[in-house]
Amino acid sequence: GQNIDQPTEMTATEGAIVQINCTYQTSGFNGLFWYQQHAGEAPTFLSYNVLDGLEEKGRFSSFLSRSKGYSYLLLKELQMKDSASYLCAVSDSNYQLIWGAGTKLIIKP
Amino acid sequence: DTGVSQDPRHKITKRGQNVTFRCDPISEHNRLYWYRQTLGQGPEFLTYFQNEAQLEKSRLLSDRFSAERPKGSFSTLEIQRTEQGDSAMYLCASSLATTYNEQFFGPGTRLTVL
């Protein structure tokens, strides 16, 4: 079967760094996406990894290890507006996105 | 283009009624997806179109759900004989049919079935 696992909830402090992990087992792999979703809103694209390694984009970075079926999203210099759910999604052999349940990130002052 | 739009944004209906939602994708996108999302869960795939062809439909989707994309542009999702378990956010997304396949989401339609 296809499975995406990520923690249900994480808490971090404003200004700190947080790492959100995602492990996956899918039928084929054509890249991994991270999306951000604020409560009551639609998901918005954050990053895409298809090769192993780290992709950096401002305060956000995403890492992929295909051999381990593992990715993480790293958020630096946390701001209150980063409080949201972070969704990991894998593009499978049919280029369909398989979604995790999301990690709710709570930022405390 | 201002992105993916959905109408209505909110819908309250009584159990047993039919509802129809509309999605207008980004104009140059040939793929269109429908998802359902409940609180604390990721998007659940319902169906997708490439141009006007419906290429895949979730096996979890009951016969009460039907979707169309008649001219390969906008799409409609109809739910017949709604049940309380249908209450959810219904998301539409569009993308280009490439290996990259970044999906752009609309704001969603929140359905409440009383």
Interface residues (C-beta under 8 A of the other chain):
Chain A: I4 T8 N30 G31 F33 E41 A42 P43 T44 F45 Y48 L87 A89 S91 N94 Y95 Q96 L97 W99 G100 A101 G102 K104
Chain B: G40 Q41 G42 P43 E44 F45 Y48 E56 L91 T99 Y100 N101 E102 Q103 F104 F105 G106 P107 G108
